[in-house]
Amino acid sequence: MATATGQVNAKRKPVFVKVEDLKPGTSGHTLIVKVVEMTPVKTSVRPNRSRALLSRPVPPARIAECVVGDETGTIIFTARNEQVDLMTKGATVILRNAKIVMFKRTTMRLAVDKWGRIEVTEPAKFAVKEDNNLSLVEYELVTVPDQGMN
């Protein structure tokens, strides 16, 4: 990609992180994980007034909760629409630009939005550490009192 000054910017090499390094409220993660389990979630169809004007009905969103992990731990990944097709049990995937979303404001979930990407890759050689599930850890939002200047 050329800039306005004519210089060419080289693509950055991705920095892969491990599941155990994920923290609440962070984003931009690139991980290589195995899909341990995939569970489709029933979605309810909500009428939307703005969509009611369209002639074609919109298909309901497809959502699946997938337990994914690496050799350091596991976390629940929320797959949406076409992402559900890629998340088959036993598959090894690369999650690019993944982010941590807080589920019910207490537990972490991993998600990839429209700015991220999911790629199926060759099977990984690591064994998933299933006894360290980061989605089971509950977090509490703590407000810190403002330390006024004296």
N, C-alpha and C positions, 0 to 999 in steps of 0.2 A: 504494500500500500504506500503510495507516494504522498508526502505532505506538501503544504503550500510552498515550502522552500526547496522542494525537489528531492529531499532526502527520502530514502526508503527505510521504513520501520520494519525490523525483523519481528516475527511472531515470538511471543514469549513462550518458553517451555512451561507446560503445566506443572504445578506443584501438587503432588498427590498427598492427601492427608489420610490418617487412620481414623476409624470410627471413634476410638476412645478420646481423640483430640477435639471432637465436636463440642461446642458450647452454645448455650441459649442465645438467640438473637444474632447469630453470625450468618454470613452468606459468602458466596463465591468459592465454595469448596469443590474440589475434584477428587473423586474417590473411585477405587476399584473394589466392587463388592460382589458377593454371591447372593442370590435370592434363596433364602432358606424356606420361606413359606409365602403363599399368595392367597389372600382371602378377598373375594369381591364384596363390595358394600352395596346394600340396597339403597337406591336414591329415590327420594320422593319427588314427584313432579309438582312444582309450584307454578300456578298461573302467574304470568308476568304481563302486565297491561301493555307494555310497549311491544311485546312480541305478539300480542293478540291481533294486532293490525296486519301482521304478515299473513300471507295466504298459506304458507307451508308450516306445519308444526315442527318445532325444534326437537330433535331426539334428546332424551334425557342423558345427562352426563354419566359416564362410566367411571367408577372409582373403585380402586382396590387398595387394601392395606397389605403391604408386603414387608416381611421381616427380612432385612438385608444385613450383611455383616462381613467382617474380615477377621484376620487372626487376633484382633484386639477387642472385638465386641460386636454387638448387634444394635440395630435401631429400626423403628418402624418407618418405612418409606410410603408416602401416599402417592399412588400412581393415578393419573387422570387421563381419560379418553384413550388416545392411541398409545399412551405409555403403558396401559394395562397389557397390551399384546406383547410387549417386549419383556415383561416381568414374569417369566415362567420359572417354576421351581427348578433349582439347580443351575440356572443360567448365571454367567458371570457378566456383569455390566459395568460400564464406566459412566458415572454420573458427573456431568460437567456443569459448573455454575450452580451447584445445589445450595439450598439454604435451609436453615433450621427454623421451623415454625412451632410456636407453642400451642399445643392442643389443650383446650380448656384452661389455658393460662398456667398449667402446672407441669405438663410433660412435653418432652421434645419429640418432634417428628421431622423427618427429612423430606424435602419436596424439591422438584425441579419445575420451574415455571416456563413461560414462553421464551425467556432469555437463556435458558439452559438447554442441555442436550443429554439424551440417553443413548449409549451405543452398546450393542451386544458385542462382546469380544471373546477371544479364545478362553477356554476354561482355566481358571486360576489354580495354582498348585497349593494354595494355603488351605488350612482347615479352619472353619468358622468357629470362633469362641462364643458359644451360645449362652454361657452363664453370665455374661456381662451385657445385659440389655439396657442401653441408655434410656429407652422410652419408659422404663419402669421407675426411673428416678424422678421424684416429685420436687419441683422448684417452687419457691414462694417469692412473690414480688415484694421487696422490702423498700419502703420509701425512707431515704436518708434525710434527716432534718437539715435545713440549710444552715451552714456555719457562717453566720453574719460576721462582717469585718468590724472589729472593735476599735 
